[in-house]
Amino acid sequence: MDPLQTVHLGPRKKRPRQTSALVASTPHDIRFQGLVLFILEKKMGTTRRAFLTELARKKGFRVENELSDSVTHIVAENNSGSDVLEWLQLQNIKASSQLELLDVSWLIECMRAGNPVQMTGKHQLVMRQDYLPNPIPDPQKTPSLAVQKISQYACQRRTTLINNNHIFTDAFDILAENSEFRENECSCLAFMRAASVLKSLPFTISSMRDTEGIPCLGDKVKCIMEEIIEDGESSDVNAVLNDERYKSFKLFTSVFGVGLKTSERWFRMGFRTLNKIRSDKSLKFTRMQKAGFLYYEDLVSCVTRAEAEAVSMLVKEAVWAFLPNALVTITGGFRRGKKIGHDVDFLITSQEATEEEEQQLLHKVTKLWEKKGLLLYCDLVESTFEKFKLPSRKVDALDHFQKCFLILKLHHQRVDSDKCSQQEEKTWKAIRVDLVMCPYERRAFALLGWTGSRQFERDLRRYATHERKMMLDNHALYDKTKRIFLEAESEEEIFAHLGLDYIEPWERNA
């Protein structure tokens, strides 16, 4: 076990709070003069605090035993910014606007690196506005106090794959899905937003007090959270998981090509299993649904990153056979750093291709795969993109680029040569793949839109409309005030147009 992550097992006697509980230690050389640290004992304990203090000093950091005006950084563990500021107030200490409040993970990363690392959103503690110290710092001076108000928009929050609140977000994901199955849009959106904001928090919520000042948590959401905190589970979630309709819809929609209307019809007809549906001669399936049933076991299993990379090479080989200079970019969850997914999405564009070459590329690529026996299913949708059409006002609007929804045969040998040496009846796996072809000048907007996540994109478009009087979709950004289209060659430029700090793809897992 990493010594920095050591946990203390068993009960510990409470000790009176004090800022000078550390035993005098051997003096060490201070390498980083600009940093003066104070490690908060609250929720950490004396032993762990002493251990971290001594370790940090050995690494060249200056760590004070007592909190003084010289301290520049307060490091805490399992505390929110509100908790730290409340503790400061109890000590009759006023927090300076130059003081950084940071999670212990920042100090641990610093010690591993052997020098101070950059402070990011995941390190900064979050506070409730009612605990701002008096006097409130002048907002014009942009104070560096690290704790900030949490935005209602996912595009202003950095959300990595590290989720400190799984017990709540898993519950809300289930409730949102059930609401979507019942076509209750308002309820679905409320649970999705609640899950999204909780995923972005750099701390774990352990009491309802921790939820104060956090947006997107309505009364219903808070009631569920309180029940989970007290009982470890939610009666609402248990009811959904035991609901026959939910279980049936969950099963039916796992089939490629089956949506809510089809699921509703099958449920009303009394079907509860896929075997019954498959064997019923009176049912007629679409071409997509037939493929969904035929390759069900493969498609319902997760696509690994290794498989996604193998598919990426397969796509690039085919595309470059016709357009050697084309840009092929993996999008979706894999671009956001996920290790598994349900399909693999690609954005294809070329600066040098003619309009006709762009239009024919996907046709040529799919025909090539068909000749090689790799194409198991193909639905090619032609482009309806209009250059000067205003962006859609709908937050979930589909784009108008040419695209292919495919099922490809991926041989195990392309992923793992060892598998091929094993005597298997089946030497390949069916993989869902989406290809999108867009004009080169629109690639930044398409890349941003196809990277996701769904909630991040919804909030990005909502933010553009409500906060900036602009319209954004996968094709363009339009300024309604100036009545002009804003050009962008990169995602960074789109964020800049919107007045937003740039958020990396791996921080968009909202």
C-alpha positions, 0 to 999 in steps of 0.5 A, spaced: 500 500 500 502 507 498 504 509 505 501 516 503 494 513 502 495 509 509 488 509 513 487 508 520 483 502 522 479 502 528 476 507 533 481 513 535 480 517 541 478 524 540 483 529 541 482 536 543 483 541 537 490 544 537 494 548 532 501 546 535 500 538 536 506 536 532 512 534 536 518 538 534 522 535 528 529 535 525 530 541 521 530 540 514 532 544 508 527 548 505 527 548 497 521 552 496 521 559 499 514 561 496 510 556 499 508 556 507 504 550 508 499 548 514 496 541 515 489 541 518 488 536 523 481 536 523 478 529 520 485 527 519 488 526 526 494 527 529 498 521 527 497 522 520 498 529 520 505 528 523 507 523 518 505 528 512 508 534 516 515 530 517 514 527 510 513 534 506 519 537 510 524 531 508 521 533 501 523 540 502 517 544 503 516 549 509 510 546 513 508 550 519 506 547 526 501 553 527 497 557 523 500 564 522 499 570 517 505 567 513 501 561 511 500 561 504 496 554 503 492 550 508 491 543 506 486 538 509 483 531 508 475 529 507 473 537 508 470 541 504 472 549 503 466 550 508 468 546 513 475 549 513 473 556 513 468 554 519 474 552 523 478 558 521 472 562 524 471 558 530 479 559 531 477 567 530 482 567 524 480 571 518 482 567 512 486 572 507 484 572 500 491 570 498 490 563 502 489 557 498 485 551 501 487 545 498 485 537 498 491 533 501 491 530 494 495 536 492 500 535 497 501 528 496 502 529 488 507 534 490 511 530 494 511 524 489 513 529 484 519 532 488 516 539 487 510 543 487 505 541 482 500 545 478 493 546 482 487 544 478 480 544 480 480 537 483 485 540 488 481 546 490 476 545 496 469 548 495 465 552 499 458 555 500 457 562 499 454 563 506 461 561 509 465 567 505 469 570 510 468 577 512 470 582 509 468 579 502 474 580 498 473 585 492 471 581 486 474 586 481 481 583 484 480 576 482 482 573 489 486 567 489 482 563 495 481 557 491 474 555 494 469 557 489 462 557 488 460 551 484 457 553 477 450 550 475 453 549 468 457 542 467 461 546 462 464 550 468 466 544 472 471 540 471 469 533 471 474 527 471 473 520 471 474 520 479 467 520 482 467 521 490 460 520 490 458 514 487 453 512 492 449 518 490 450 518 482 449 511 481 442 512 484 440 518 480 443 515 474 438 509 475 432 514 477 434 518 470 434 512 466 427 510 469 424 517 468 427 517 460 423 510 459 417 513 462 418 519 458 418 524 464 423 529 461 423 534 467 424 528 472 430 525 468 433 532 467 433 533 474 436 527 476 441 527 470 443 534 473 444 532 480 448 526 478 452 531 474 454 536 479 456 530 484 461 527 479 464 534 479 465 534 487 473 534 489 470 531 496 465 526 498 458 528 501 458 525 508 452 529 511 446 533 508 450 539 511 455 538 505 450 539 500 449 547 502 450 551 496 451 546 491 446 547 485 442 542 481 439 539 488 432 540 488 428 537 494 426 531 491 434 529 490 436 531 497 430 527 500 433 521 496 440 523 498 438 524 506 435 517 505 442 514 502 446 517 508 442 515 513 440 508 511 445 506 505 440 505 500 434 509 497 427 506 497 425 509 490 431 506 487 430 499 490 422 500 487 425 502 480 430 496 480 424 491 482 419 494 477 417 490 472 417 495 466 423 498 468 427 491 468 423 490 461 425 496 458 432 496 460 433 489 457 429 491 450 433 497 449 440 493 450 438 491 443 441 495 437 436 498 434 430 498 439 428 504 442 422 507 447 416 506 442 418 499 440 420 497 448 413 500 450 409 496 444 413 489 446 411 490 454 404 491 452 404 485 448 406 481 454 413 480 452 419 480 458 424 476 455 428 477 449 428 469 447 420 470 447 421 476 442 426 472 438 421 466 437 415 470 436 413 469 428 408 475 428 413 480 430 417 484 424 424 487 425 427 492 422 434 491 419 437 494 424 434 490 430 435 484 426 443 485 426 442 487 434 439 480 435 444 477 431 450 480 434 447 481 441 452 477 445 458 481 442 454 488 442 452 488 449 459 486 452 463 492 453 468 495 448 475 495 451 480 500 450 485 495 446 479 493 442 477 501 440 485 502 438 485 496 434 478 499 431 482 505 430 487 502 426 482 499 422 478 505 420 485 509 419 487 504 414 481 504 410 480 511 410 488 513 408 487 508 402 483 513 399 485 520 402 492 519 405 492 526 408 485 525 412 484 526 419 481 521 423 480 522 430 477 518 436 471 521 439 466 520 445 468 516 451 474 514 449 477 521 447 475 523 454 479 517 457 474 512 459 477 505 459 471 501 456 465 503 452 459 501 448 461 503 441 467 507 438 466 514 434 470 517 429 470 524 426 473 524 419 475 530 415 480 532 410 483 539 408 485 537 401 479 533 399 474 536 394 467 536 396 466 530 391 471 526 395 468 528 402 461 525 399 464 519 396 469 517 402 464 513 407 461 509 401 468 507 398 470 505 405 464 501 407 465 497 400 472 496 402 470 492 408 464 489 405 469 486 400 474 484 406 468 480 409 468 485 415 462 489 414 456 486 418 451 492 418 451 499 415 446 504 415 449 510 411 446 517 412 447 522 407 449 529 409 444 535 409 448 540 412 447 547 410 453 552 410 449 558 413 444 555 416 443 557 424 445 553 429 439 549 432 436 551 438 435 544 441 440 542 446 440 535 444 439 536 436 443 531 431 447 534 426 447 534 419 453 531 417 454 525 413 455 519 418 455 511 418 452 507 423 456 500 423 457 493 426 464 491 424 468 484 425 474 485 429 478 479 429 481 477 435 488 477 432 488 485 431 487 486 439 491 480 442 495 475 438 495 470 443 487 469 443 488 467 436 493 461 438 487 458 442 483 454 439 476 458 439 470 457 435 469 464 434 475 468 432 472 475 432 468 480 435 462 484 433 463 492 434 459 498 434 462 503 430 460 510 428 463 514 423 462 522 421 465 526 415 465 533 416 468 539 412 474 541 415 472 548 417 467 545 421 472 540 425 472 544 431 465 544 432 464 537 430 469 534 435 467 538 441 460 536 440 462 528 438 466 528 444 461 529 449 459 527 455 451 528 453 450 533 459 456 537 458 454 538 451 447 540 453 450 545 458 455 548 453 449 549 449 444 552 454 450 556 457 451 559 450 444 561 449 442 564 456 449 567 458 452 569 452 446 570 447 449 565 442 447 559 439 452 553 438 451 546 435 456 541 432 456 545 426 457 553 428 457 558 433 452 564 432 452 571 435 445 573 436 447 580 438 452 581 433 448 577 428 455 573 425 458 566 425 464 566 429 469 562 426 474 557 430 479 552 428 480 549 435 476 547 441 480 552 445 477 558 440 470 556 441 471 556 449 474 563 448 468 565 444 464 563 449 468 566 455 469 560 458 476 557 461 478 551 456 476 544 459 480 538 457 476 532 454 478 528 460 475 533 464 468 533 461 465 526 464 459 530 466 
